[in-house]
Amino acid sequence: MLRIGVDMHTHTMFSGHAYCTVRDNVLEAKDHGLEGIGIADHYGEQFLNVDVSGEADPGKMFGAMGHLFNVTALPREWHGVRIYRSVEADICDARGNIFGHQFMLPSRNGKVGTLADAILGTTDYAIASVHFLPNLKEITADEGTAMYCKALENPKVMMLGHIGRAGVAFHIDEVLKAAREKGKIIEINDHSFDFEGPIADICRKIAIRCAELGVWIAVNSDAHCSASVGVVTNAMKMLEEIGFPQELVANESAAKLDSIIAKATA
């Protein structure tokens, strides 16, 4: 039976549409016997209420996203559960850029960098996902493939989030091979199975090709309430039906995940 030891993708009330605290998620992870949990709150233009070509003021940024700037305040371990400092970052355009790449701001040491670098630089890993940009639903499969491959080139992006339900056209094999070459992870997102339409079939196709091509996957809850932390029943059922190999499950244990992250970011 397939198993996971880390739920890499959970949200807290700081995402704005989730319901629980970090402690709630940690305690639920402990109850599920998980070794670790990723606190991966949303990061994207919804916090600033500006489009990707607009301007944003650093004070407003900190007021809206102070929790992301301060993610290092999270303890490394709490109630015996390893905490991974993460973020679910929006891919904001067809070029595969992460939101905030266009906003420059000074750092504490006086240097100037991008908002994206500042936020992602505090994390152990970032999840890159498509959420809020309607124009990305209209791109061609070639453009979608290039977008995802470019996002994987970001050294902090360790995983592509819920590509089976993003509504973006792309060539599955090309994206999976790019992830494999970089030692990165494709998410099998349990929450995706809650959606109607062909999404479950798309997720199955992606998982089958990950197994055939030797691509890392992570099976995550995408919990927006602590009651869902560690609950990956639908994804696991599908993976077991197709005979997915345990050895390709990157979040099987904290030690395995740490090793994969270290190799991909070396």
HELIX and SHEET records of a PDB file:
HELIX    1   1 MET A   13  SER A   15  5                                   3    
HELIX    2   2 VAL A   22  ASP A   31  1                                  10    
HELIX    3   3 GLU A   45  PHE A   47  5                                   3    
HELIX    4   4 PRO A   58  PHE A   69  1                                  12    
HELIX    5   5 VAL A   71  ALA A   73  5                                   3    
HELIX    6   6 LEU A  115  LEU A  120  1                                   6    
HELIX    7   7 PRO A  134  GLU A  138  5                                   5    
HELIX    8   8 ALA A  141  GLU A  153  1                                  13    
HELIX    9   9 ILE A  172  LYS A  182  1                                  11    
HELIX   10  10 ASP A  190  ASP A  194  5                                   5    
HELIX   11  11 ILE A  199  LEU A  213  1                                  15    
HELIX   12  12 SER A  226  SER A  228  5                                   3    
HELIX   13  13 THR A  233  GLU A  241  1                                   9    
HELIX   14  14 GLN A  246  LEU A  248  5                                   3    
HELIX   15  15 ALA A  250  GLU A  252  5                                   3    
HELIX   16  16 ALA A  254  THR A  265  1                                  12    
SHEET    1   A 4 VAL A   6  THR A  10  0                                        
SHEET    2   A 4 GLY A  36  ILE A  39  1                                        
SHEET    3   A 4 VAL A  81  ASP A  90  1                                        
SHEET    4   A 4 HIS A  42  TYR A  43  1                                        
SHEET    1   B 4 VAL A   6  THR A  10  0                                        
SHEET    2   B 4 GLY A  36  ILE A  39  1                                        
SHEET    3   B 4 VAL A  81  ASP A  90  1                                        
SHEET    4   B 4 GLU A  77  TRP A  78 -1                                        
SHEET    1   C 7 VAL A   6  THR A  10  0                                        
SHEET    2   C 7 GLY A  36  ILE A  39  1                                        
SHEET    3   C 7 VAL A  81  ASP A  90  1                                        
SHEET    4   C 7 TYR A 125  SER A 129  1                                        
SHEET    5   C 7 VAL A 157  LEU A 160  1                                        
SHEET    6   C 7 ILE A 185  ASN A 189  1                                        
SHEET    7   C 7 TRP A 216  ASN A 220  1                                        
SHEET    1   D 2 MET A 104  PRO A 106  0                                        
SHEET    2   D 2 VAL A 112  THR A 114 -1                                        
END                                                                             
